[in-house]
Amino acid sequence: MVGSGTTDRNKEAVGMMALHEALRSVCLNSDWTYSVFWTIRPRPRVRGGNGCKVGDDIGSLMLMWEDGFCRGRMADCLEDMDAGEDPVRKAFSKMSIQLYNYGEGWV
């Protein structure tokens, strides 16, 4: 079917906007400072420049940030912060760039 890739991308974009609006709504209609939506995805299996494999064949999973909302301007939440600044916003910023092994440790 011609053009189905564009239609799929449009549906995905609409879904992402709806997700972001839902996360925003949670914060603005509660006392929450931020909200985050996580996804569980298979760890990619790729080969590095030296032929080393990253990932594995046993289906390990990773917990990955899909989207988030933080009260105030998003740029304020995601910019680097000094140690004396808001620890919640600092944690929000760190979570947005981290990948976690599913089922291991704390998020």
N, C-alpha and C positions, 0 to 999 in steps of 0.2 A: 504494500500500500504506500503510495507516494505521500510524503509529508508527515508520516506518522511520528517520526523523530521529533519534529517541531511540536506536534500536539502533546507528546509525552513530556517534553521539556516545559511546555506551558502548564500542564497539569502539576508537574513537580514544583514549579515556581509558585503557583497558587497555593499548593499545600504548604510550602515553606512560609509563605506570608500568613496563612491561617495559623500555623504553629507559633510563629512569632507573636501574632496578635493574642493568642491564648496565653502565652507566657507573660506578655505585657499586662493582660487583664488580671492575671493572678496577683501580680505585684501591686497594681494600682487599686485593686479592690480588697486588699488585705494589708497586714502589717509587714509583709515580706519585703525584704530589700532586693532580692534577686530570685529568679527561677531559671532552671536549666532542664533541658530535655536531652537525655542520653540515648544512644543506640548501641546495640550489640552487633558487632560485625565480625566476620572471619578475619583472622590476621593474614595480611597479604603474604604470599610466598614469592619472593623476588631473589635475584642473584646480585650480589655486590660486584664491584669491579674486579675483585680478586677471585671470583667464582664461589665465594662463601654464600651459603643460603641463609636468608633471614626469614624467620617464620618457621613453620613446620608442616609435616604431612598429617598430623593427627587431629587437625581441625580445631586448633586453639582459637579462642575468641578474644576480642578486645572490646572494652567499653570506651565509646568515643562520643565526644561532645557533638551534638547535632545543632542546637541553637540555645540561646540564652537571652535573658532580659535583666537589666540592672537599673534600678531607679536612678534618675539623673541622665546625663548624656552617656551613651554607650562608650564614647571615646574616653570619658573620664574614668569609667570602670576598667577599661582595657589598657590604659596607659601604664607605664612603669611607675611604681610608687615608692616613696621613701619608707623606711621602717616605721616612722612615726605616724604614717597616715592610716586611714581606715582599713583594718585587717580583713573585713568582709569583702571590700572591693579588691583588695590584693589577692585574696583567695579566688574570687570570681575570675580575675585576670589569669591566674595560674591554671585554673581548671580548663580555660578555653583553649589552651595549647597542649595539654597533656593527653597521653594515651595510657590506658590502664589495662592490665591483664584481667579479663573477666573472671571474677571469683577469687581474686587475690587482693589483699590489702584493703585500704580505706580510701574513699573518695571524699 
